[in-house]
Amino acid sequence: MKKNSHLFADAALRTVAATALLATLTFASAQAVAAKPSAEDRVEARITQLHTLIDITPTQESQWGKVAEVMRDNTKTLDALSKMRSEHTKTMTAVEDMKSYGEIAAAHVDGINKLIPVFEVLYDSMSDAQKKEADEAFRFGHRHHHHGKNSNH
């Protein structure tokens, strides 16, 4: 009987260990999916990054708020169109696919056209140093703009 109880205990421990491992892997998978930033998270990070790079002053905050609002609105619009496109990819005809792509491209152009005037007002209020940072941030994008206002270049 002792031998059977040891086997049973061993099997129970293995089951608990396997369950714990499975739970850990499931949790890790859920974290990996959750760790992928959403479009909203990416635009918020970009807004924060630009605010810091350009060194927005307290007097520029209201203008900056308008820029950030347009960036958020543009992201919501493009994200919604991209999700719709993604959800219908397997059933779209070639013509529907081109139209869907055209809607996204048009929304991108519309978003840029909404951003330009609000950013221009902010830009006109910037110091030369701020303009230089803004110029570089937009010229090279966030991936290539790795120096800050304290860099030596």
C-alpha positions as CSV (number, residue, x, y, z in Angstrom):
1,M,0.0,0.0,0.0
2,K,2.9,2.4,0.8
3,K,4.2,1.9,-2.8
4,N,0.8,2.9,-4.2
5,S,0.5,6.0,-2.0
6,H,4.0,7.1,-3.1
7,L,3.0,6.7,-6.7
8,F,-0.2,8.6,-6.1
9,A,1.7,11.4,-4.3
10,D,4.2,11.5,-7.1
11,A,1.5,11.7,-9.7
12,A,-0.3,14.4,-7.7
13,L,2.9,16.4,-7.5
14,R,3.5,16.1,-11.2
15,T,-0.1,17.2,-11.9
16,V,0.3,20.2,-9.7
17,A,3.7,21.1,-11.3
18,A,2.3,20.7,-14.8
19,T,-0.7,22.8,-13.9
20,A,1.6,25.5,-12.4
21,L,3.7,25.4,-15.5
22,L,0.7,25.7,-17.8
23,A,-0.7,28.6,-15.7
24,T,2.7,30.3,-15.9
25,L,2.9,29.9,-19.7
26,T,-0.7,31.1,-20.1
27,F,0.1,34.1,-17.9
28,A,3.3,34.8,-19.9
29,S,1.4,34.6,-23.2
30,A,-1.3,36.9,-21.9
31,Q,1.4,39.4,-20.8
32,A,3.1,39.2,-24.2
33,V,-0.2,40.0,-26.0
34,A,-0.9,42.7,-23.5
35,A,2.6,44.1,-23.8
36,K,2.1,44.9,-27.5
37,P,1.3,48.6,-27.4
38,S,-2.0,49.7,-29.0
39,A,-2.2,52.6,-31.5
40,E,-3.4,54.8,-28.6
41,D,-0.4,53.8,-26.5
42,R,2.0,54.5,-29.3
43,V,0.5,58.0,-30.0
44,E,0.6,58.8,-26.3
45,A,4.2,57.8,-26.1
46,R,4.9,59.9,-29.2
47,I,3.1,62.9,-27.7
48,T,5.1,62.6,-24.5
49,Q,8.3,62.1,-26.4
50,L,7.7,65.2,-28.5
51,H,6.6,67.3,-25.5
52,T,10.0,66.4,-23.8
53,L,12.2,66.8,-26.9
54,I,10.7,70.1,-27.9
55,D,10.7,71.3,-24.2
56,I,7.1,72.7,-24.4
57,T,6.9,75.7,-22.0
58,P,4.0,76.4,-19.7
59,T,2.8,79.2,-22.0
60,Q,2.8,76.8,-24.9
61,E,0.7,74.1,-23.1
62,S,-2.7,75.1,-24.5
63,Q,-1.3,75.1,-28.1
64,W,0.4,71.8,-27.4
65,G,-2.9,70.4,-26.1
66,K,-4.5,71.2,-29.5
67,V,-1.7,69.4,-31.3
68,A,-2.0,66.4,-29.0
69,E,-5.8,66.3,-29.5
70,V,-5.4,66.2,-33.3
71,M,-2.8,63.5,-33.1
72,R,-5.1,61.4,-30.9
73,D,-8.1,62.0,-33.2
74,N,-6.0,61.0,-36.2
75,T,-4.9,57.9,-34.6
76,K,-8.4,56.8,-33.6
77,T,-9.6,57.4,-37.2
78,L,-6.7,55.5,-38.8
79,D,-6.9,52.7,-36.2
80,A,-10.7,52.2,-36.8
81,L,-10.2,52.1,-40.6
82,S,-7.3,49.6,-40.2
83,K,-9.3,47.4,-37.9
84,M,-12.2,47.3,-40.4
85,R,-9.8,46.5,-43.2
86,S,-8.2,43.7,-41.2
87,E,-11.5,42.2,-40.2
88,H,-12.6,42.0,-43.8
89,T,-9.3,41.1,-45.5
90,K,-10.4,37.5,-46.2
91,T,-13.7,38.5,-47.8
92,M,-12.8,41.6,-49.7
93,T,-12.8,41.7,-53.5
94,A,-9.8,43.3,-55.2
95,V,-11.8,46.5,-55.7
96,E,-13.0,46.6,-52.1
97,D,-9.4,46.1,-51.0
98,M,-8.2,49.1,-53.1
99,K,-11.1,51.2,-51.8
100,S,-10.3,50.3,-48.2
101,Y,-6.6,51.2,-48.8
102,G,-7.7,54.5,-50.4
103,E,-9.9,55.3,-47.4
104,I,-6.9,54.8,-45.1
105,A,-4.6,56.9,-47.4
106,A,-7.2,59.7,-47.6
107,A,-7.7,59.6,-43.8
108,H,-3.9,59.9,-43.4
109,V,-3.8,63.0,-45.7
110,D,-6.8,64.5,-44.0
111,G,-5.1,64.0,-40.6
112,I,-1.9,65.6,-41.7
113,N,-4.0,68.5,-43.1
114,K,-5.7,68.9,-39.7
115,L,-2.4,68.7,-37.8
116,I,-0.5,71.3,-39.9
117,P,-2.4,74.5,-38.9
118,V,-2.5,73.7,-35.1
119,F,1.2,72.7,-35.2
120,E,2.1,75.8,-37.1
121,V,0.6,78.0,-34.5
122,L,2.7,76.2,-31.8
123,Y,5.8,76.2,-34.0
124,D,5.6,80.0,-34.5
125,S,5.7,80.4,-30.7
126,M,8.8,78.3,-30.3
127,S,12.3,79.5,-29.6
128,D,15.0,78.7,-32.1
129,A,16.3,75.8,-30.0
130,Q,12.7,74.3,-29.8
131,K,12.3,74.7,-33.6
132,K,15.6,72.9,-34.2
133,E,14.4,70.0,-32.0
134,A,11.0,69.9,-33.7
135,D,12.6,70.1,-37.1
136,E,14.8,67.1,-36.3
137,A,12.1,65.1,-34.6
138,F,9.8,65.4,-37.7
139,R,12.6,65.2,-40.2
140,F,14.0,61.9,-38.9
141,G,11.0,60.6,-37.0
142,H,11.1,59.2,-33.5
143,R,13.3,56.1,-34.5
144,H,16.2,58.2,-35.7
145,H,15.9,61.2,-33.3
146,H,18.0,59.8,-30.4
147,H,19.7,62.9,-29.1
148,G,18.1,65.4,-26.8
149,K,18.5,69.0,-26.0
150,N,21.6,68.2,-23.9
151,S,23.5,66.4,-26.6
152,N,26.7,67.5,-28.3
153,H,26.2,67.4,-32.1
